[in-house]
């Protein structure tokens, strides 16, 4: 993927109006593929969204699973 510099959001939306939807769909696809890969490796993967708070900051990881008996979190980034 590549990044582009734009002057403003409206200009960006006018050039590629469906880009946000495309990126969201691509992200969901990658998350589901990684969840399946973790399941195949024997990990217990949650399909429910989870919200955690640490130091007053809330976060919602893309993937929550059990690794070696402990909770593990994973975020998938696409840029």
C-alpha positions in Angstrom: 0.0 0.0 0.0 1.1 3.6 -0.4 0.2 6.8 1.2 -0.7 10.1 -0.6 -0.6 13.6 0.6 -3.8 15.6 0.1 -4.9 19.1 0.8 -8.1 18.2 2.6 -10.6 15.5 3.4 -13.2 16.7 0.8 -10.5 16.6 -2.0 -9.5 13.1 -0.8 -13.2 11.9 -0.9 -13.8 13.4 -4.3 -10.9 11.5 -5.8 -11.6 8.1 -4.3 -15.1 8.1 -2.7 -15.1 4.4 -1.9 -11.5 4.1 -0.5 -12.5 4.1 3.2 -15.0 1.2 2.5 -12.3 -0.7 0.5 -9.7 -0.3 3.3 -12.3 -1.4 6.0 -13.3 -4.5 3.9 -9.6 -5.3 3.3 -8.8 -4.9 7.1 -11.8 -7.2 8.0 -10.6 -9.8 5.5 -7.0 -9.8 6.9 -8.3 -10.0 10.5 -10.5 -13.0 9.7 -7.6 -14.7 7.9 -5.3 -14.2 10.9 -8.0 -15.5 13.3 -8.3 -18.7 11.2 -4.6 -19.1 11.1 -4.4 -18.8 15.0 -7.2 -21.4 15.3 -5.4 -23.8 13.0 -2.4 -23.4 15.3 -4.5 -24.5 18.3 -5.2 -21.1 20.0 -8.6 -20.2 21.4 -9.7 -17.1 19.5 -12.6 -14.9 20.6 -15.1 -13.6 18.0 -16.6 -11.1 20.4 -15.3 -7.5 20.5 -13.4 -6.6 23.7 -12.6 -3.2 25.1 -9.7 -2.8 27.6 -8.7 0.2 29.6 -5.1 0.9 30.8 -4.0 4.1 32.2 -7.2 5.9 31.4 -6.9 4.9 27.7 -9.5 2.5 26.2 -8.5 0.2 23.4 -10.2 -2.5 21.3 -7.8 -5.0 19.8 -8.7 -6.7 16.5 -8.0 -10.1 17.8 -8.2 -11.5 21.4 -6.9 -15.0 22.0 -5.5 -17.4 24.6 -1.7 -18.1 24.2 0.0 -20.5 26.6 -2.9 -20.1 29.0 -2.7 -16.3 29.0 -4.7 -13.6 27.3 -3.0 -12.2 24.2 -4.0 -9.3 22.0 -3.3 -8.5 18.4 -3.9 -5.4 16.3 -3.8 -5.6 12.5 -2.5 -2.4 10.8 -2.8 -1.7 7.1 -1.3 1.6 5.9 
